[in-house]
């Protein structure tokens, strides 16, 4: 589970109590190992000698990764094999550092399961001296997928419109600033196309807010469909949308840019596409609407 000079980092759950050797008898006749196997995380003990040998792995590891404890004990490289490529350098650097300094190892990273799915874990391990005087890593691997998902959702909503998933005003302004700087460097132009819906309030008042929300979502889809992958469609709020067209030739009255298929994209062409797209009826359940 560890690099060449580093023993495998097994897993350990709970926090403070598991970081200390437990010498007192287990309550109600349960052994220490039986108690560990009831912890809602994967507990492990690993050698520090650089051989990367797993001394103990609790059964919970199979639910987390799809690999049984026997697989972890049999394959000294399994931890390395399952460590996500994007996290590898960071995690191994910290693992080597704490192995040398004997500090607490506390790291969040992704492991690949047997099915190929990546799971976020928090790995906390501490060096503990065994009865024979040998220092070993005693640790716990905790599934933090739900917390990570919540964090990613919060980060997404900071820069995206919750209803449509489009960039919001904050993100749009940041992209616009970058595109303007790039246009100045490369003697290009950018164009902004503003879109809003006439009488949108009437839709909310007569059909309800759910219908209004569905209309906005459909408008977002259509605007995205008529733009290039390199363009940005954003919702500023209410029924206000903006399209940012980048990489347009400076000096052309049409501000043209090449598009897939050999055609030429212009701000005027995009505006025409939008108008044509909006002429098609919007079907919201049993109701058919026309927007302008």
C-alpha atoms as a printed R data frame, in Angstrom:
    type eleno elety resid chain resno       x       y       z
1   ATOM     1    CA   UNK     A     1   0.000   0.000   0.000
2   ATOM     2    CA   UNK     A     2   2.993   2.314   0.009
3   ATOM     3    CA   UNK     A     3   5.813   3.428  -2.246
4   ATOM     4    CA   UNK     A     4   9.038   1.515  -2.281
5   ATOM     5    CA   UNK     A     5  10.378   2.984   0.929
6   ATOM     6    CA   UNK     A     6   7.005   3.354   2.519
7   ATOM     7    CA   UNK     A     7   4.845   0.668   4.146
8   ATOM     8    CA   UNK     A     8   1.280   0.379   2.987
9   ATOM     9    CA   UNK     A     9  -1.195   2.710   4.579
10  ATOM    10    CA   UNK     A    10  -3.948   0.547   5.783
11  ATOM    11    CA   UNK     A    11  -7.122   1.767   7.126
12  ATOM    12    CA   UNK     A    12  -8.400   2.866  10.488
13  ATOM    13    CA   UNK     A    13 -11.634   4.336  11.708
14  ATOM    14    CA   UNK     A    14 -12.912   6.250  14.706
15  ATOM    15    CA   UNK     A    15 -10.547   8.855  15.821
16  ATOM    16    CA   UNK     A    16  -8.699   9.296  19.067
17  ATOM    17    CA   UNK     A    17  -9.344   5.911  20.711
18  ATOM    18    CA   UNK     A    18  -7.980   4.003  17.733
19  ATOM    19    CA   UNK     A    19  -4.838   6.074  17.660
20  ATOM    20    CA   UNK     A    20  -3.740   4.653  21.010
21  ATOM    21    CA   UNK     A    21  -2.852   1.060  21.900
22  ATOM    22    CA   UNK     A    22  -5.819  -0.476  23.705
23  ATOM    23    CA   UNK     A    23  -4.781  -2.567  26.683
24  ATOM    24    CA   UNK     A    24  -7.891  -2.610  28.839
25  ATOM    25    CA   UNK     A    25 -10.251  -5.554  28.368
26  ATOM    26    CA   UNK     A    26 -13.077  -5.114  25.856
27  ATOM    27    CA   UNK     A    27 -16.547  -4.671  27.383
28  ATOM    28    CA   UNK     A    28 -19.133  -7.437  27.357
29  ATOM    29    CA   UNK     A    29 -16.598 -10.079  26.421
30  ATOM    30    CA   UNK     A    30 -15.852  -8.730  22.920
31  ATOM    31    CA   UNK     A    31 -12.260  -8.899  21.761
32  ATOM    32    CA   UNK     A    32 -10.445  -5.801  20.507
33  ATOM    33    CA   UNK     A    33 -10.554  -7.181  16.966
34  ATOM    34    CA   UNK     A    34 -14.297  -7.798  17.223
35  ATOM    35    CA   UNK     A    35 -14.772  -4.218  18.327
36  ATOM    36    CA   UNK     A    36 -12.729  -2.927  15.391
37  ATOM    37    CA   UNK     A    37 -14.808  -4.925  12.969
38  ATOM    38    CA   UNK     A    38 -17.920  -3.132  14.231
39  ATOM    39    CA   UNK     A    39 -16.513   0.304  13.479
40  ATOM    40    CA   UNK     A    40 -18.190   2.002  10.445
41  ATOM    41    CA   UNK     A    41 -14.892   2.330   8.578
42  ATOM    42    CA   UNK     A    42 -11.964   0.202   7.462
43  ATOM    43    CA   UNK     A    43  -9.334  -0.256  10.173
44  ATOM    44    CA   UNK     A    44  -5.820  -1.367   9.332
45  ATOM    45    CA   UNK     A    45  -2.362  -2.016  10.678
46  ATOM    46    CA   UNK     A    46   0.604  -1.748   8.329
47  ATOM    47    CA   UNK     A    47   4.339  -2.215   8.645
48  ATOM    48    CA   UNK     A    48   6.695   0.753   8.602
49  ATOM    49    CA   UNK     A    49   9.684  -1.168   7.247
50  ATOM    50    CA   UNK     A    50   9.206  -0.221   3.599
51  ATOM    51    CA   UNK     A    51   8.064  -3.690   2.601
52  ATOM    52    CA   UNK     A    52   4.521  -2.335   2.307
53  ATOM    53    CA   UNK     A    53   3.022  -5.280   4.121
54  ATOM    54    CA   UNK     A    54  -0.504  -5.150   5.506
55  ATOM    55    CA   UNK     A    55  -0.592  -6.787   8.894
56  ATOM    56    CA   UNK     A    56  -4.305  -6.423   9.508
57  ATOM    57    CA   UNK     A    57  -7.270  -5.155   7.500
58  ATOM    58    CA   UNK     A    58 -10.840  -5.101   8.794
59  ATOM    59    CA   UNK     A    59 -13.691  -6.599   6.742
60  ATOM    60    CA   UNK     A    60 -15.209  -3.167   6.043
61  ATOM    61    CA   UNK     A    61 -12.580  -2.633   3.358
62  ATOM    62    CA   UNK     A    62 -14.421  -4.995   1.028
63  ATOM    63    CA   UNK     A    63 -17.594  -2.914   1.168
64  ATOM    64    CA   UNK     A    64 -15.560   0.217   0.505
65  ATOM    65    CA   UNK     A    65 -13.304  -1.007  -2.316
66  ATOM    66    CA   UNK     A    66 -14.619  -4.380  -3.417
67  ATOM    67    CA   UNK     A    67 -11.379  -6.088  -2.320
68  ATOM    68    CA   UNK     A    68 -11.426  -8.466   0.654
69  ATOM    69    CA   UNK     A    69  -8.879  -8.162   3.498
70  ATOM    70    CA   UNK     A    70  -7.094 -11.224   2.125
71  ATOM    71    CA   UNK     A    71  -6.441  -9.387  -1.153
72  ATOM    72    CA   UNK     A    72  -4.885  -6.468   0.707
73  ATOM    73    CA   UNK     A    73  -2.633  -8.774   2.727
74  ATOM    74    CA   UNK     A    74  -1.635 -10.799  -0.340
75  ATOM    75    CA   UNK     A    75  -0.790  -7.862  -2.635
76  ATOM    76    CA   UNK     A    76   1.664  -5.389  -1.134
77  ATOM    77    CA   UNK     A    77   1.114  -3.012  -4.071
78  ATOM    78    CA   UNK     A    78  -2.688  -2.956  -3.972
79  ATOM    79    CA   UNK     A    79  -2.931   0.426  -2.267
80  ATOM    80    CA   UNK     A    80  -0.649   1.963  -4.890
81  ATOM    81    CA   UNK     A    81  -2.608   0.330  -7.686
82  ATOM    82    CA   UNK     A    82  -5.908   1.698  -6.407
83  ATOM    83    CA   UNK     A    83  -4.649   5.201  -5.629
84  ATOM    84    CA   UNK     A    84  -6.215   7.647  -8.092
85  ATOM    85    CA   UNK     A    85  -3.679   8.954 -10.617
86  ATOM    86    CA   UNK     A    86  -4.612  12.592  -9.981
87  ATOM    87    CA   UNK     A    87  -4.013  12.192  -6.236
88  ATOM    88    CA   UNK     A    88  -0.941   9.951  -6.374
89  ATOM    89    CA   UNK     A    89   1.880  12.507  -6.212
90  ATOM    90    CA   UNK     A    90   0.272  14.536  -3.428
91  ATOM    91    CA   UNK     A    91  -0.583  11.511  -1.299
92  ATOM    92    CA   UNK     A    92   2.760   9.751  -1.720
93  ATOM    93    CA   UNK     A    93   4.646  12.940  -0.868
94  ATOM    94    CA   UNK     A    94   2.688  13.272   2.368
95  ATOM    95    CA   UNK     A    95   3.010   9.551   3.099
96  ATOM    96    CA   UNK     A    96   6.793   9.641   2.743
97  ATOM    97    CA   UNK     A    97   7.046  12.809   4.829
98  ATOM    98    CA   UNK     A    98   5.023  11.438   7.737
99  ATOM    99    CA   UNK     A    99   6.766   8.076   7.552
100 ATOM   100    CA   UNK     A   100  10.088   9.862   8.096
101 ATOM   101    CA   UNK     A   101   8.851  12.360  10.687
102 ATOM   102    CA   UNK     A   102   6.539   9.941  12.534
103 ATOM   103    CA   UNK     A   103   3.793  12.577  12.446
104 ATOM   104    CA   UNK     A   104   0.090  11.857  12.107
105 ATOM   105    CA   UNK     A   105  -0.884  10.987   8.538
106 ATOM   106    CA   UNK     A   106  -4.193  12.662   7.652
107 ATOM   107    CA   UNK     A   107  -5.040  12.810   3.983
108 ATOM   108    CA   UNK     A   108  -8.101  12.820   1.723
109 ATOM   109    CA   UNK     A   109  -7.859  11.106  -1.635
110 ATOM   110    CA   UNK     A   110  -9.618   8.794  -4.060
111 ATOM   111    CA   UNK     A   111  -9.340   5.034  -4.367
112 ATOM   112    CA   UNK     A   112 -10.509   3.011  -7.348
113 ATOM   113    CA   UNK     A   113 -12.893   0.215  -6.463
114 ATOM   114    CA   UNK     A   114 -12.967  -3.205  -8.091
115 ATOM   115    CA   UNK     A   115 -15.698  -1.906 -10.423
116 ATOM   116    CA   UNK     A   116 -13.518   1.049 -11.459
117 ATOM   117    CA   UNK     A   117 -15.498   3.663  -9.567
118 ATOM   118    CA   UNK     A   118 -13.555   6.300  -7.627
119 ATOM   119    CA   UNK     A   119 -14.455   6.733  -3.949
120 ATOM   120    CA   UNK     A   120 -13.302   9.571  -1.723
121 ATOM   121    CA   UNK     A   121 -11.740   8.484   1.565
122 ATOM   122    CA   UNK     A   122 -10.100  10.118   4.544
123 ATOM   123    CA   UNK     A   123  -7.050   8.182   5.678
124 ATOM   124    CA   UNK     A   124  -5.868   8.848   9.252
125 ATOM   125    CA   UNK     A   125  -2.964   6.847  10.592
126 ATOM   126    CA   UNK     A   126  -0.508   7.086  13.470
127 ATOM   127    CA   UNK     A   127   2.619   5.190  14.387
128 ATOM   128    CA   UNK     A   128   1.943   2.898  17.344
129 ATOM   129    CA   UNK     A   129   4.516   0.730  19.109
130 ATOM   130    CA   UNK     A   130   3.506  -2.904  19.352
131 ATOM   131    CA   UNK     A   131   4.229  -5.325  22.190
132 ATOM   132    CA   UNK     A   132   7.473  -6.313  20.474
133 ATOM   133    CA   UNK     A   133   8.609  -2.678  20.353
134 ATOM   134    CA   UNK     A   134   8.123  -2.350  16.582
135 ATOM   135    CA   UNK     A   135   6.516   0.818  15.243
136 ATOM   136    CA   UNK     A   136   3.577   0.146  12.952
137 ATOM   137    CA   UNK     A   137   1.021   2.282  11.220
138 ATOM   138    CA   UNK     A   138  -2.412   1.968  12.758
139 ATOM   139    CA   UNK     A   139  -5.038   3.737  10.729
140 ATOM   140    CA   UNK     A   140  -8.584   4.112   9.576
141 ATOM   141    CA   UNK     A   141 -10.054   4.677   6.149
142 ATOM   142    CA   UNK     A   142 -13.352   6.564   6.216
143 ATOM   143    CA   UNK     A   143 -15.783   6.919   3.323
144 ATOM   144    CA   UNK     A   144 -16.319  10.681   2.784
145 ATOM   145    CA   UNK     A   145 -18.079  10.488  -0.588
146 ATOM   146    CA   UNK     A   146 -21.262  12.180   0.652
147 ATOM   147    CA   UNK     A   147 -19.347  15.063   2.207
148 ATOM   148    CA   UNK     A   148 -17.265  15.557  -0.935
149 ATOM   149    CA   UNK     A   149 -20.390  15.533  -3.072
150 ATOM   150    CA   UNK     A   150 -21.928  18.222  -0.866
151 ATOM   151    CA   UNK     A   151 -18.762  20.334  -1.084
152 ATOM   152    CA   UNK     A   152 -18.678  20.014  -4.864
153 ATOM   153    CA   UNK     A   153 -22.335  21.001  -5.037
154 ATOM   154    CA   UNK     A   154 -21.715  24.125  -2.966
155 ATOM   155    CA   UNK     A   155 -18.738  25.051  -5.160
156 ATOM   156    CA   UNK     A   156 -20.802  24.485  -8.309
157 ATOM   157    CA   UNK     A   157 -23.671  26.665  -7.103
158 ATOM   158    CA   UNK     A   158 -21.265  29.493  -6.314
159 ATOM   159    CA   UNK     A   159 -20.656  29.921 -10.054
160 ATOM   160    CA   UNK     A   160 -23.720  28.359 -11.680
161 ATOM   161    CA   UNK     A   161 -27.420  29.066 -11.838
162 ATOM   162    CA   UNK     A   162 -29.226  26.481  -9.745
163 ATOM   163    CA   UNK     A   163 -32.254  26.234 -12.042
164 ATOM   164    CA   UNK     A   164 -30.572  25.873 -15.446
165 ATOM   165    CA   UNK     A   165 -27.028  24.821 -14.578
166 ATOM   166    CA   UNK     A   166 -25.673  27.653 -16.734
167 ATOM   167    CA   UNK     A   167 -22.864  29.945 -15.541
168 ATOM   168    CA   UNK     A   168 -24.202  32.704 -13.293
169 ATOM   169    CA   UNK     A   169 -23.292  36.391 -13.301
170 ATOM   170    CA   UNK     A   170 -20.178  35.880 -11.163
171 ATOM   171    CA   UNK     A   171 -18.735  33.215 -13.429
172 ATOM   172    CA   UNK     A   172 -19.759  35.061 -16.597
173 ATOM   173    CA   UNK     A   173 -17.995  38.249 -15.546
174 ATOM   174    CA   UNK     A   174 -14.822  36.290 -14.815
175 ATOM   175    CA   UNK     A   175 -14.898  34.566 -18.207
176 ATOM   176    CA   UNK     A   176 -15.630  37.853 -19.965
177 ATOM   177    CA   UNK     A   177 -12.615  39.489 -18.351
178 ATOM   178    CA   UNK     A   178 -10.358  36.645 -19.499
179 ATOM   179    CA   UNK     A   179 -11.792  36.650 -23.030
180 ATOM   180    CA   UNK     A   180 -11.336  40.403 -23.374
181 ATOM   181    CA   UNK     A   181  -7.696  40.121 -22.316
182 ATOM   182    CA   UNK     A   182  -7.149  37.282 -24.794
183 ATOM   183    CA   UNK     A   183  -8.851  39.255 -27.577
184 ATOM   184    CA   UNK     A   184  -6.539  42.218 -26.978
185 ATOM   185    CA   UNK     A   185  -3.450  40.010 -27.126
186 ATOM   186    CA   UNK     A   186  -4.467  38.281 -30.358
187 ATOM   187    CA   UNK     A   187  -6.225  41.183 -32.103
188 ATOM   188    CA   UNK     A   188  -9.627  39.511 -31.942
189 ATOM   189    CA   UNK     A   189 -13.101  40.656 -30.979
190 ATOM   190    CA   UNK     A   190 -15.825  39.328 -28.755
191 ATOM   191    CA   UNK     A   191 -19.553  39.868 -29.020
192 ATOM   192    CA   UNK     A   192 -22.346  39.833 -26.467
193 ATOM   193    CA   UNK     A   193 -25.872  38.756 -27.318
194 ATOM   194    CA   UNK     A   194 -28.533  39.622 -24.755
195 ATOM   195    CA   UNK     A   195 -31.752  37.603 -24.583
196 ATOM   196    CA   UNK     A   196 -34.827  38.166 -22.445
197 ATOM   197    CA   UNK     A   197 -38.388  36.904 -22.716
198 ATOM   198    CA   UNK     A   198 -41.339  39.197 -23.303
199 ATOM   199    CA   UNK     A   199 -44.152  38.936 -20.764
200 ATOM   200    CA   UNK     A   200 -42.397  36.227 -18.765
201 ATOM   201    CA   UNK     A   201 -44.150  37.425 -15.614
202 ATOM   202    CA   UNK     A   202 -47.448  36.574 -17.279
203 ATOM   203    CA   UNK     A   203 -46.370  32.929 -17.549
204 ATOM   204    CA   UNK     A   204 -45.678  32.774 -13.807
205 ATOM   205    CA   UNK     A   205 -48.934  34.549 -12.979
206 ATOM   206    CA   UNK     A   206 -51.167  32.394 -15.176
207 ATOM   207    CA   UNK     A   207 -49.464  28.980 -15.238
208 ATOM   208    CA   UNK     A   208 -47.514  29.056 -11.988
209 ATOM   209    CA   UNK     A   209 -43.846  29.193 -11.075
210 ATOM   210    CA   UNK     A   210 -43.197  25.556 -11.961
211 ATOM   211    CA   UNK     A   211 -44.198  26.251 -15.555
212 ATOM   212    CA   UNK     A   212 -42.044  29.372 -15.568
213 ATOM   213    CA   UNK     A   213 -39.075  27.387 -14.324
214 ATOM   214    CA   UNK     A   214 -39.552  24.734 -17.008
215 ATOM   215    CA   UNK     A   215 -39.726  27.450 -19.657
216 ATOM   216    CA   UNK     A   216 -36.434  28.956 -18.471
217 ATOM   217    CA   UNK     A   217 -34.791  25.530 -18.526
218 ATOM   218    CA   UNK     A   218 -35.961  24.930 -22.081
219 ATOM   219    CA   UNK     A   219 -34.738  28.367 -23.170
220 ATOM   220    CA   UNK     A   220 -31.326  27.554 -21.673
221 ATOM   221    CA   UNK     A   221 -31.188  24.327 -23.709
222 ATOM   222    CA   UNK     A   222 -32.083  26.098 -26.946
223 ATOM   223    CA   UNK     A   223 -29.561  28.878 -26.419
224 ATOM   224    CA   UNK     A   224 -26.861  26.308 -25.762
225 ATOM   225    CA   UNK     A   225 -27.833  24.411 -28.913
226 ATOM   226    CA   UNK     A   226 -27.411  27.451 -31.195
227 ATOM   227    CA   UNK     A   227 -23.992  28.407 -29.816
228 ATOM   228    CA   UNK     A   228 -20.556  26.904 -30.318
229 ATOM   229    CA   UNK     A   229 -18.842  24.822 -27.653
230 ATOM   230    CA   UNK     A   230 -16.366  27.670 -27.152
231 ATOM   231    CA   UNK     A   231 -19.104  30.235 -26.530
232 ATOM   232    CA   UNK     A   232 -20.607  30.883 -23.120
233 ATOM   233    CA   UNK     A   233 -24.310  30.986 -22.329
234 ATOM   234    CA   UNK     A   234 -25.168  32.439 -18.916
235 ATOM   235    CA   UNK     A   235 -28.295  33.245 -16.965
236 ATOM   236    CA   UNK     A   236 -28.045  36.516 -15.083
237 ATOM   237    CA   UNK     A   237 -31.330  36.087 -13.245
238 ATOM   238    CA   UNK     A   238 -35.031  36.128 -13.988
239 ATOM   239    CA   UNK     A   239 -35.526  35.767 -17.738
240 ATOM   240    CA   UNK     A   240 -32.212  37.439 -18.648
241 ATOM   241    CA   UNK     A   241 -29.605  35.451 -20.570
242 ATOM   242    CA   UNK     A   242 -26.295  36.454 -22.144
243 ATOM   243    CA   UNK     A   243 -24.220  34.766 -24.847
244 ATOM   244    CA   UNK     A   244 -20.515  35.516 -25.099
245 ATOM   245    CA   UNK     A   245 -19.079  34.873 -28.574
246 ATOM   246    CA   UNK     A   246 -15.291  34.769 -28.602
247 ATOM   247    CA   UNK     A   247 -12.512  34.564 -31.213
248 ATOM   248    CA   UNK     A   248 -14.254  36.829 -33.733
249 ATOM   249    CA   UNK     A   249 -12.156  38.540 -36.390
250 ATOM   250    CA   UNK     A   250 -11.499  42.204 -35.700
251 ATOM   251    CA   UNK     A   251 -12.310  44.676 -38.451
252 ATOM   252    CA   UNK     A   252 -15.018  42.612 -40.101
253 ATOM   253    CA   UNK     A   253 -18.404  44.282 -40.123
254 ATOM   254    CA   UNK     A   254 -19.894  40.882 -39.412
255 ATOM   255    CA   UNK     A   255 -17.216  39.889 -36.898
256 ATOM   256    CA   UNK     A   256 -16.920  36.435 -38.372
257 ATOM   257    CA   UNK     A   257 -15.353  33.301 -36.970
258 ATOM   258    CA   UNK     A   258 -14.864  29.855 -38.521
259 ATOM   259    CA   UNK     A   259 -17.262  27.180 -37.392
260 ATOM   260    CA   UNK     A   260 -17.396  23.430 -37.796
261 ATOM   261    CA   UNK     A   261 -18.513  22.387 -41.271
262 ATOM   262    CA   UNK     A   262 -16.779  25.293 -42.979
263 ATOM   263    CA   UNK     A   263 -19.542  27.835 -42.373
264 ATOM   264    CA   UNK     A   264 -18.949  31.258 -40.887
265 ATOM   265    CA   UNK     A   265 -20.318  32.276 -37.517
266 ATOM   266    CA   UNK     A   266 -21.255  35.889 -36.909
267 ATOM   267    CA   UNK     A   267 -23.010  37.695 -34.110
268 ATOM   268    CA   UNK     A   268 -25.818  38.440 -36.543
269 ATOM   269    CA   UNK     A   269 -26.103  34.770 -37.475
270 ATOM   270    CA   UNK     A   270 -26.307  33.745 -33.833
271 ATOM   271    CA   UNK     A   271 -29.031  36.324 -33.213
272 ATOM   272    CA   UNK     A   272 -30.955  34.968 -36.191
273 ATOM   273    CA   UNK     A   273 -30.568  31.417 -34.914
274 ATOM   274    CA   UNK     A   274 -31.878  32.452 -31.518
275 ATOM   275    CA   UNK     A   275 -34.932  34.116 -33.042
276 ATOM   276    CA   UNK     A   276 -35.645  31.076 -35.178
277 ATOM   277    CA   UNK     A   277 -35.238  28.765 -32.197
278 ATOM   278    CA   UNK     A   278 -37.607  30.844 -30.096
279 ATOM   279    CA   UNK     A   279 -40.296  30.745 -32.777
280 ATOM   280    CA   UNK     A   280 -40.805  27.064 -32.128
281 ATOM   281    CA   UNK     A   281 -43.451  26.391 -29.490
282 ATOM   282    CA   UNK     A   282 -42.490  25.432 -25.955
283 ATOM   283    CA   UNK     A   283 -44.516  22.516 -24.654
284 ATOM   284    CA   UNK     A   284 -44.992  22.577 -20.890
285 ATOM   285    CA   UNK     A   285 -47.091  19.557 -20.059
286 ATOM   286    CA   UNK     A   286 -50.440  20.055 -21.780
287 ATOM   287    CA   UNK     A   287 -49.735  23.708 -22.520
288 ATOM   288    CA   UNK     A   288 -48.046  25.030 -25.658
289 ATOM   289    CA   UNK     A   289 -46.364  28.427 -25.412
290 ATOM   290    CA   UNK     A   290 -44.741  30.774 -27.880
291 ATOM   291    CA   UNK     A   291 -41.999  33.062 -26.601
292 ATOM   292    CA   UNK     A   292 -40.506  36.208 -28.106
